[in-house]
Amino acid sequence: MSDERSTALATELHRRGLDAPALLLLEAHRPLRPLLGNLAVFLLPMVRSLHSRALDRAVAGVASDDAYDALVEELHNTERAG
């Protein structure tokens, strides 16, 4: 997930008032992130027929440590600015 996409997602979550719950869930599930990333990569071929590019982007975000950390950082930034 690029910095622009992390920023856009964090901004949209903030706009909808979901930045605090999303941040709480991301921080609480950080120890499971490697497992969740592997699970997402494993399940992707099975559910790809149901969803398209949005699912691919979500899996890329969960599977990457950098993308996960970027989203958490952006959510912290929107909460400070909000």
C-alpha positions in Angstrom: 0.0 0.0 0.0 1.5 3.3 -1.0 1.6 6.3 1.2 -1.1 8.0 -0.9 -3.4 5.0 -0.5 -2.7 4.9 3.3 -3.4 8.6 3.5 -6.6 8.3 1.5 -7.8 5.3 3.5 -7.0 7.0 6.8 -8.8 10.2 5.6 -11.9 8.3 4.6 -12.0 6.4 7.9 -11.7 9.7 9.7 -14.4 11.3 7.6 -16.8 8.4 8.6 -15.8 8.6 12.2 -14.1 5.2 12.1 -10.5 6.2 12.6 -10.4 5.4 16.4 -12.0 2.0 16.0 -9.8 1.1 13.0 -6.7 2.2 14.9 -7.8 0.2 18.0 -8.3 -2.9 15.8 -5.0 -2.5 13.9 -3.0 -2.0 17.1 -4.7 -4.9 18.9 -4.1 -7.3 15.9 -0.5 -6.2 15.2 0.9 -9.5 16.8 -1.3 -11.5 14.4 -0.3 -9.4 11.3 2.1 -12.0 9.8 -0.5 -14.8 10.2 -3.3 -12.6 8.8 -1.2 -11.6 5.9 -0.4 -15.3 5.1 -4.0 -16.2 5.5 -5.1 -13.5 3.1 -2.6 -14.6 0.5 -3.7 -18.2 0.9 -7.4 -17.3 0.5 -7.1 -14.8 -2.3 -7.3 -17.3 -5.2 -10.5 -18.8 -3.7 -12.3 -15.5 -3.3 -10.9 -13.6 -6.2 -13.9 -14.5 -8.4 -16.2 -12.7 -5.9 -14.1 -9.6 -5.7 -11.7 -7.8 -7.9 -9.0 -5.2 -7.5 -10.2 -3.9 -4.2 -9.5 -7.3 -2.7 -6.0 -7.5 -4.2 -5.2 -4.1 -2.7 -6.5 -5.1 0.7 -4.4 -8.3 0.6 -1.3 -6.3 -0.4 -1.9 -4.0 2.5 -2.3 -6.8 5.1 0.6 -8.8 3.7 3.1 -5.9 3.9 4.6 -4.7 7.2 5.4 -1.3 5.7 1.8 -0.8 4.4 0.3 -1.9 7.8 2.6 0.5 9.6 1.9 3.3 7.2 -1.8 3.0 7.7 -1.4 2.9 11.5 0.8 6.1 11.3 -1.7 7.9 9.0 -4.6 7.0 11.4 -2.5 8.4 14.3 -1.9 11.6 12.3 -5.6 12.0 11.4 -6.5 11.6 15.1 -4.0 14.2 16.1 -5.2 16.6 13.4 -8.9 15.9 14.0 
